[in-house]
Amino acid sequence: MALQERPEVWDELVPVWDAFHALSRSRPVGCGPGAILISEILAWAGAFPPDDLPGFIQLIQTLDEAWLEHQRSKDGQKGQHPDHRQ
């Protein structure tokens, strides 16, 4: 991502942003990248306990959805769930 395209991350969300990037390396890959597994998010939260676990999970999953949608749009597969590709 070009430097000018990098999002501004509020200081209080930097740990979530860092966790998302670390967890992205654990995503399953088949015919394309899959969603980050909840078990991976919970393992991360066990090692680095967030103050608000439900909020942390929601933020990671929301970032993941946006990332997956971006990947699908780049691949010409917009709107398809990653598990339903052919």
C-alpha positions, 0 to 999 in steps of 0.5 A: 500500500502506498504511503499516501493510502495508509489509514490514520489509526487512532492511538487507542486502536493501534493494538487492534491494528497490530493484532489484525496484521499479525493475525492476517498471517494465520488466515487459511488459504485455499482458492484464495484467502479465507477469513481469520479463524475465531480460534486464532483471534481467541488465541491472540486474545489469550496471549495479549488480553484486551480490555474488551474481548467482545469489542476486540473480536468485533473489530478484528472481524470487521477489519477482516471483512473489509480486507477480504472484500478489498481482495475480492474486488481486486480479483474481480469477485466482488460480492462473493463469499470466499467459501463460495468461489468456484 
